[in-house]
């Protein structure tokens, strides 16, 4: 039986390549963290923002989970959330996915297999995409071990896990993430 599906928006990064906080970028009249919140909320019993202790004031009205492993990237946020709610599954989404759609989330949730540690997409170049994925409680030991060994690459960590690969038409475009100002300018120009 599937456990409760909670939502986790990863907002805690330093956004050093972007030069400003990606969570606060305006996308079609909403801040990015609000856009992603609205996108995943229909699929979850509750949504949390994963952030560092220096989170922006705008996030204060939302449910927060503060990184407690030294802010070492997405792995920190996911492990912290799973430790806070160990019996729950998590729909995890990075805050910098402006092109993700409800149809994409439907595909992810519909293809979820709770017998696996994680359900995620693979892009056409063969790379798994761990920052829009469903993490099941069974994966916590693998994630904790990686954190303890200071192995912070989620893609590499997930090589040790049992992953269900979901499919969806146009996944490459919809999982485009913004890392640099030119990325944001390019996709905003294509509106």
Beta strands, then each sheet from edge to edge (+ up, - down):
strand 1: 5-10
strand 2: 26-27
strand 3: 30-31
strand 4: 46-51
strand 5: 64-66
strand 6: 89-94
strand 7: 118-122
strand 8: 128-135
strand 9: 163-166
sheet 1: 5+ 4+ 1+ 6+ 8- 7+ 9+
sheet 2: 2+ 3-
end
